[in-house]
Amino acid sequence: MSKFRLFFLIALSFCMIILSSYYIKNFRIDASSDTLVAKNDIDFLYFNKYSKLFTSENFLVVAIKNNNEIDQKFINKFELLSTEILKIENVNRVFSFIDAPILFLNNASLNSLSENNIETIKDSKYNLTDVVKELSNNPIYKDQIINSKGNVFSLIIYLDKNLKMEKARADYNNLVISRKDFLEIKKANDMERNTLISEIRNVIKKNEDNNQYYLGGIEMIANDVINFVKKDIIIFSFFVTLIIILVLFYIFKEIKFVIICLLSSAYSVFIIFGIIAFMQIEVTAISSNFSSLIFILSISMNIHIINYYRLLENNTKFKIQNTFSRMFWPCFYTTLTTIVAFGSLVLTDIKPIIDFGIIMIIALTISFACSFTILPLMLYIAPQNLKQNINFLKLKDLFTSFVKNFYKKIIFSCLILFILSFGGIFNLNVENSFVNYFKKDTAIYKGMKLIDEELGGTTPLDIIINFNELDDSEDIENSQILDDDIFGDEDIFDSDIFTNNQNSSWFTDEKIETIYNIHNYLDNREETGKVQSVASLIDMANLINKKPLEIFELSILYNEIPEDYKKSLIYPYLIIEENMAKITARIKDSQNINRGKLIKDIKTYLNSYNSPSVNNFKVNGLLVLYNNMLESLFESQIKSLGFVILIIFIMFIILFKSIKLSIIGIIPNILAASFILGIIGYSSIPLDIMTITIAAITIGIAVDNTIHYL
């Protein structure tokens, strides 16, 4: 190696280290919910549209399982917890069973809903057990702030709207601001969220007693997933490195080659981190294992190169040059074919999967470049041994002997296993529980499971009802006369309802019946927990009124309810101006459910539902978006496997210049992918955003070994 080339490689290496060190501070992990949807999903576009219409607030939930009797001490503790959480920055308001109005024990009237002095458990003279029993049977609050058994309570923490983040997202989508500026704002938002959740947990910890406290909510999950990923990267990388060191020492028997191999691979991984940060590619829970994966693939390539280097005679004049000249094309093709395997991930519509594919393509390219720049530099600088120190593994002789003696049985066994694999492949499914992504001993699992089982489920499913245009011929004067005792002595003709004919004429028997029928259908499904719609409010009003309200009375009630109550009880489920209603059902994610079948059953029911007042129904929500993503991912990946194998076969023909060798080379890759997918199917392991990548990884590793062997 000439002095100029040596100096150039050293200078280049230091420059890359300096640049990566500068940019690596921008390395980001993203766990937002929009990474779990298909980018071209029309349901996602509609979800964003109706989410802007039906007002909703971002919130966290503190779930508390009470292990004692409900007494004043527990009420005071709950009130103290609420007060301290309310003081935290970015917390807008809190709501729990101590803030819920008592409506049945005190025989409250509908007119009292417009008053500010509604009685609650904090100032009630009624028996606490009776109040809790009332709330646990309230159509609105049951399985929302208290479970039906009356022993699990929730404190709902409503957060301030992050208008800056919303504006930044809109500006970025409209190309008003750059990705760099958007990511800076997003980074600040993540830090605020992390601080908020830490402060809430500190308050909970300070007020903990012998009851069980769990924090839940989308913001908490996103925050914890990021922390889990960071922790897993460190722990997993450490143990992978430790195992690899032991394996390398067993292979080489020389510390020099162990260090060279490790440093070269570690260098490539560090540079890859810097380049990913420079390109502003966010790492997700799916792509977080790229560092360990590329480290292993880089080690594999370096082992092949170093092993060939050690096989050459020490007195060879151009030992390093001969090694890297001879190993360039095999390593080039292994890298290229592995890139093709991981490139199949880019064909999906799921952003984190696409990012994983892009990251692996970049990482493999950088790893190949490092193996032919840094590795020869280290071999050149390292002290040379005057004698060969090669310890061939006797394991290869065992395999050689086994193949020679039993090759017919091996071929027959592989054929049988290949055929049997199809049974497992046809058994593959994309059904999985989000709760089960986490270990059972973690707080996030326990909290999500408690909320799922005792507080009405976790994953929301929305039914959007678009009603037909209002019939202007409908006249309020034809409605039934309102009983005086419902709203007291108040002159109902002074009500603002008569200044808004749209409000007065919107409520009809057909519309209310439609909402009730769909609400009850969802409520009777085993997979659903809490179902919410305006039907819940009407049920509560009927209980207060002690008889069903007439349509005209509902119209009056709509206008008489205070604006604060409308924001939480009506606007999330009814937009009169748009002639739309929403019914939300939370699905019990911890149960063994079939998402696809549930959604299909609901759509079948809605398609068979006939009502002259309905224009159309839309089934949407996070459950639908997540199911669409999994089905899209499953379909695209299974289909792309055949395409990937075909491309690799063509590359084999170019590399080996032999149809026979190419066929021999492609068979192990087909078998490897088939076996692993068959095992997954027979083991009933669901395919999801994590496990779907295993086929690409399997082919990526199998193709490397095939090329080097041939």
N, C-alpha and C positions, 0 to 999 in steps of 0.2 A: 504493500500500500504506500503510495507516494506521500511525501510530507504535505503537499498541497491538499490532497484528498483527505488526509487525516485532520488537518487544520480545519477544512471546510465542514467535515462531519461534527467535529467538536463544537465549532462556532454555531452550526445549525441547531445542534442539540440544546445548547444553552439558550439560544434565542427562543426556541419552542417552549422551554421550561419557563422562561421569563414571561412570555406572552400568555401561556396557560395560567400561570400564577396570577396574572393581572385580571383575566376574564373569569376565572373560576369562582370568584366571589358573586357572580351573577347567576350561578347555577341555581335553578329553581325546581321545586317539586309542586305539582298541581294535583289537587284532589277535588276540584269543583264538580258539581253534579252534571254540568254540561259536557263533561268528558265521557259520559256514559250513554250518549245517544248517537245515532247515526247522523252524519252531517247532512245527508240529503233526504232525511225522513220528513215527509209532508206532515205527519202527525206532530212533529216537533215545531214546525212553522205555525201550525194551528194552535198548539199549546202556548206558544209565545203570544199569539194574538189574543186568545181569550183570557190569558193570565193578566193582561193589561186592563181588561174590562172588569173582571170580578176582583174586587179589592182583596188583597191578602197581605198579611204582615209576616216578616221574618221573625222566627221565635225559637227559643230554646225551652226545654222542659226539664224540670227537676221532679223526678218520680220518687215518692216516699212511701215505703211500705211500713205501715204502723204495726208494731208488735205488742202494743199495749192498748188499754182502753182509751177512748176519746174523752179527754178531760180538759179543763181550762188550761192546764199547764201545756198540753199539746197545742191548743189554740194560740196561746201566747208565744210559744216557740215558733210556730208557723208565721205568726205576725212579725216577729223579730227577724226571721229569715227573709221575709218579703221586704221589710223596710231596709235592711242592709243591702240586699241585691238591687233595690231601686236606686240606691245612692251611686251605684257603679256607672261610670261613663258609658254612653251609648245604649243604656237600658231605658226604654221609653216608658213602659208600665209593666205591672205584673198583675196576674189574675189567678185566683185559686178558690177553693171551696169557702174560704173565710170571706171572700168578696162577693160570692154568689147571693142573689136575693132569696129570701124566704117568701114563698108565694102561696103555699097550700096550708100550712099550719095556722097562719094568721088570717086565712080567708081573704087574701089581698084581691083587689079588683083590678080589672084591666086598666082602669084609669090611673091606678097607683104606679103603673110602669113609667108614666111621664113625670113622676115626682122624684126628687133627689134624695129624699129621706127613706129609701127602701131599707127594710130591716134585713140585717145579715147575722150570721152566727156570732159575730164579734159583740153585737149589742142586743142579742136576743135573750129573752127570759125563758125560752122553751128548753126542754131537756135536750142536751147535746146529741144524744143518741137518736132522738126523734128527728132533729134537724139533719143529721148525717143521712138518716134513712130517706128523708124527703129528697135530698140532693142526689142520692144514688138512684132514685127513681124518676128524676126530672128528665124528660125527653132530650133536653139540650145538654145537660151537664153530665149525665150518666156516661161512663166510659170516656169522658173528656177530661174532667177535673177530679173525678172520683169513680172508682169501679163499682160494679153492682153489689159487691160484697161489703163495701164501705170500709175497706182496710188498706187500700192503695190510693194515694192522693197525688195530684200533680200541681206544680206551681209553674204556670206558663209565663215565660219571660219574653215580652215583646220588645224587639230591638229597634233602635232608630234606623230610619231608611238611610242607606249610604248613597246619597244623591250624587256625590262625586264619582263613585264607582259606577253607578248606573249611567251617568253622562259619559264617562270614559269608555265604557263598553259600547255605547251607541256611537260615539265619535270614531272609535276604532273600526266598528263594522261599516261605517259610512266613509272610511278612509280620511277622516278629518285629522286624526293624530296617528303617529307612527306606532309600530309594535313596541318599540323601546319605551316610549312614553307610557303606553298602556300597561306594560309589565311593571314599570316603576310604581304606578298607582295601585296595581294589583298586589305588588309586594307590600306596599304600605297597608293595604286593606287586610292582607293576611296577618301582618304583625299586630294590627289592632284587634283582629279576631282572636288571635292567640292570647293577647293580653286580657281581653274581655273574659274568655273562658277560664283563664288561670285565676282571675279575680273572683269569678263566681265559684269556682272550686274551693278557693281559700275560704270564702264565706261559708260554704257548705261544711267544710272540714271543721271550721271554728264552732259551728253550731251542731255538729253531729252528736247523737246520743245512741241509745241502743236500737233505734230504728234504722232502716236501710235507706240510704240516699244514693240516687243515680242521676247523672246528667245525660240528657238526650237531645236530639235535634240534628238537622242537616248540617248546621254550622259546626257543631261539636264533632260530628263524624268526619267532616272534611279536615278539620284541624287535627284530630287524632290520627287519621290515616297518614297525613304528612309526617307527623312525629314517628309513627310506626315505621314508615318507609325509611326515614333517616336512620332510625335505630337498627333496622334490619340490614341496611346497606353496610353499616359498620360491623355488626356481629357476623353476618353471613360472609362478608369479605375476609374477616379475621380467620374464621374457621376454614374457609376454602384455602386461604394462603397457607395455613398450618398443615393441612392435609397434603397440599401440593408439595410443600417443602419435604415432607417425609417420603413422598413418592419419588421426587426428583433425586433425593439422596440415594434411594434404593436403586434407581436406574443408573445414575452416573457414578456413584461411589466416590465422587470428588466434589468437595465443597465449592471449588472454583466454578464448575459448570452449573451447579445449583444456583450460585449467586448471579452468574451471568444471565441465566435463563429467567430468574425472578426479576432482576433489575430491568431487563429489556421489556418484559411484559408489563411491569409496573409503570415504566416510563410511558408505554403506549396508552395505558389506561388513563394516566394523568393527563396526557395530551388530549385524549378523547374528551375528558371532562371539560377541558378548557375550550375546545372547539364547539361542543354542544352549548356551552354557556355563551360563547361568542355568537353563535347562530340563533340564540334565544329560543332554543327548543326546550319546552318544559317536560320534565320527567314525571310520569304518573306511577301509580302503584303497579301497573302492568309492565312498564319499561324499566322499573327500578332495579331489576336484576341484570341489566345489561352489563354492568361493571364486572360482576362475577363471571358472567357468561363469556364476555370478550376476553377476560383474563385467562379463562380455561382454554379458549380457542387459540389465543396467542401463545400460551405455554405449549400447546400441542404442536403448533407450527415450529416453534423454537426447538422443541425436542427433536423433531425430524431433521432440522438443519444441523444441530449440534451433534447428533448421532452420526450423521454422514461425515461431518468434520472429523470426528474421532476415528472413523474407520480408515481415513486416508493415512498413508505413511507419513511419519513425522518429518522425514527428510524431503518431502515434496516441496519444490521451490515455491510454487504458488498455491499453497494449501487452502488459504482463505478464499482466494479468487476462484479456484476450481470448485470449492464447496458451493459457493453462492451462484456460480454460473450453472452448475449442475442442478441445484435445487430451485432455481428461479421459476422455471415453467411448471413443475409440479405444484409449488406453493401458489403461483399465480392462478392456476386453474382451480385449486382447492378454494382459494379466496373468492374467485369469480362464481363458482358454482354455489358456494355458501351464500354469497350475496343474492343469487337468484332465489335460493330457498327462503331467505328472510324477506326478499323483495315481494314474495307472495302476500305478505302482511299489508303492503301498501295498496293492494287491490281492494281492501275492505272500505267501508264507509265510516268506520269508527276512528275518531281522531287519535285516542291513545294507542290503538293498534297500529295505525299509520305511522305515528311518531316512533313507536318501537321499531318498526321496519326501517324507517329512515335512520334512526340512531344506529342500528346494527349495520346498515350499509356503510355509513360513515366510519363506524368503529372498525369494521373489517378492513376497510381501505387503509386507515391509519395504522392498524396493527400490521398489515402486510408491509407497508412502507418502513415501519420501525424495525421489522425483522430483517430488512435488507439495508439498513443504515446503522442503527444503533448496535444491533447484534454483531455484525462484523467488526465494528469499532471496538467493542468490548473484547472480542476474541483476539484482536490484534494487540490491545493494550495488556491483556492478561498474561502472566508468566507462562511460558511454554514448557511442557514436559518433554524430556528427552526420550521417554519410553511410553509405549502405548499402555493404557490402563483401561482396557475394555473388558467388561464383565457381561457377557451375553446372558440374557435371562433364559433359564432352562424351561421357562413356561412355554416359550414358542416351540420348543422341541416337543413338548407334550401335546400341543395343538396340532403340530405337523403329523405326529404319529397317529393321533386320534383321527384326523381327516383321512389319512392314507388307509387306515384299517376299517373305517366305518363310513366311507363317503356315500355309499348307497343308502344307508340308514339315515344319514344326515339329510340327504336330498329328500327322501321320503317324509321324514319328520317335518322339514320346512314346508313341504307341500301341504301336508295335513294341517299344520299350524296356520298356513296362509288361508286355507279354505275356512278353517274354524274362525279366523279373525273376522270374516264377514258377518258372522253372527253377532259379534260384539259391536262391529261398526254400525250395523242396522239398529242396534240397541242404544246408540248414542242419543243423548238428549241435552237440551239447553236449560233444563229446569234446575234452579238453584235458589237457595235462600240467602239473602244479603246478610242476615244475622250470622249465618254460619261461616262467613268470611273471617270471623274473628274467633280466637281461642275462647273456650268456655270459661276459663278462669279470669278473663279480662273484665274490667269494669264496663267497657263499652258493650260487650256481649250481654252481660247480666242486665244492664240498663235497657238495652234494646229489646231483650226478651221479656222483661217485666212490662214494658210499655206495650209490646206487641200482644201479650197474653191477657193483661189486666186492664189496659187503658185503650182498647179498641183497635189494635193493629198499627202498622207502620206505613206501608207503601200505599200512597193514594191512587185511587182510580176515579176518574171524573166522567159523568154523563152530562153532555151539554145538549139542552133541548132548545131548538130554535122554533119558536111558535110562529104561526101565520100572522100576517098583518092584522091590526085591530079592526074590528068592524065598527065603523063610525055610526052605524044605525043604532048601536046599542046605547040605550039611554039610562042614565042613573035613576030616573024617576020610576023606571019599571022594577027597580030592585025592591026587596022587601023592607018594610019599615023596621028600624032598629029599636030594640027594647030600651026603655029609659034606664033600667036598672043596670045596664051593662057599663055605661060610662057615667053613671051618676046623673046629676042634674045639669050637666054641661050641655049647652045648646050645640048640637052636632052641626047645625046649619051655619055655625060660625067657623067650621073647620076649613082648613086650607084645601081640603080634598075637592071642594067645589070650585076651586080656582084652577084645578088641574084635572081636566076631564080624562086625560090619558091614565092617570093613576086610578081614577074612580071606575073606569070601564075596563081596566086590564084584568082584574080578577074575575074569572068565570068558573063555573062548575067543571067544565071540560079540562081547563088548564090545571086546576087544583087536583082533580081526579088523576090526571096523567102523572103529575109529580108524585102523588101518593102511591100509585101503582108501581112505578119504577123504584121508588124509595123502598117499598115493602118487599119487592122482588129481590133487591140487593141485600136487604136486611135478613132475608130468609136463607141466603146462601151461606154454607158452612165456612167458606173461605173469607168472608167479610167480618169485620169487627164493627166499628162505629160507622154509621151512615148518617150523613148530615145534609139537610136541605131546608127549604122554608117549611116543609112538612113538620120538622121538629118544632119550630116556633109555633105553628098552628096547633100542634098537639098540646103544647104547654098552655097556649091561650085557651084552648077548649077545656082543659082541666081547671084553669082559674075560673072560667065562665060557668063551669059545671054543666055545660051542654055545648054541642057543636055550634060554631059561629056560622052565620049566614055569609054569603059572598059580599053583600054590602057592608056587613060588619067588619069583614077582613080589610076592605078598602079603607074604612075609617081607622081601623087599628094601624094600618100601614102608615098613615099620616100622623097618628098620635104618638107613635113610638119615638122617643128621643133619638137624636142623631147618633149619639154614642152607641146606643143599642143597635141601630141600623148598621153601623160600620162593622160590628162583630157578628150580628145575627141575620142580617138580610142581604147586604151588599155582596158578601162573598158567594151568595147563592141565587140572587135574583137581580137582574138589570132590566127594569121596565122599559127604559128608553130604547134598549136594543132588542126588546121582546125575547129575552133569553133567560133560561134558568139553568142552574148547575146543581147536580147531585153528586156528592163526594162520598165514596166508601173507602175506608182504610182496610187494606188486605192484611190478614194475619200471616206475615212473612215467615214466621218460625214453623208454620205447619208445612207439611209435604203437599204443596199445591202444584197444579198444572196451570201455569199462567196462560199458555196458549188456548187451552180448552175453556178456561174461565172466560177469557175475552171473547172467544167464539160463541159460547153459550149466551153471553149478554147481548152480543150483536144479533144473534138469531132471535132472541126474545124481542128486542127493539124493532127488528125488521118485520116481525109479525104483529106488532102493536099498531092498531089503527085508531087514529083520532083526527077529526077534521081540524082541530086547533093546532096540530103539529105540522111544521114544515119538514124538519129532519132532526135526526139524532146524531150525535158524535160521541164515540167512546174514546177517551183520551186519558191523560194523567201519566205520572211517572211509571206506573206499572206497565202501561202500553208502550211507552218509549223504551223502557228497559227491555221488554220482551221483543220489540222490533229490532233493537240493537243485537240481541243474542241470536235471533233467527237470521238476520242479515249476515252476521259474522259467521255463523255455522254454514250457511249456504255458500258464501263467497270463499271460505277457506277450503271446504271439501271439494268444491269445483276447481279451485286454483291448484290443488295438489296434483291433479292430472296434468295440468299445463306446466307446472314446475318440473315434474318428472320428464316430460317431453323435451323441455328446453335443456335440462341437464344431459339427457341422452344425446341430443344433437351436439352439445359441447364435448361429450365423451368421444364422439365420432371424429370431431376436429382434433382433439388432443391425441387420441390413440391411433387415428387413421385406420381403424379396424372395426367393422360392424360386430364381429365376434367378441372382441374385448369390450366393446361398448355395451353389448347385451349382458355380458358377464358382470360388468361394473354396475349396471343400473339395477340388477336383481336384488342385491343386498339393500339398496335404498328403498325399493318398493316393499321388501319384507319388513325392514325396520319400521317404516311408517305404518304399515298394516298391523304389525304386531302390537305396537304401542296404542293405536286407536282401538284395536280389538280388546286389549287389556282394560282400557278406560271404559269401554262399553260394558264388558262383562262385570267390571267392578262397580258399575252404576255410579261412576264419578261423572257429575254433570259437566258439560263443556260450557265455559263462560269466558269472559275477557282474559282470565288468567290461563286456563288450561288449554284453550284453543290454539295457543302458540306452540304447543308441545310438538305438533307434527312438523312445523317449520324447523324447530330446533333439532329434532331427530334427523331429518334429512340433511340439515346443515352439517351435523357432526359425522353422519354416516358417509356422506360424499367425500369428506376430507380423507377418511381412512381408506376408502376405495381407491382414490387417485394415488395416494402414496403407496399403497400396496401394489397396485398394477404398475 
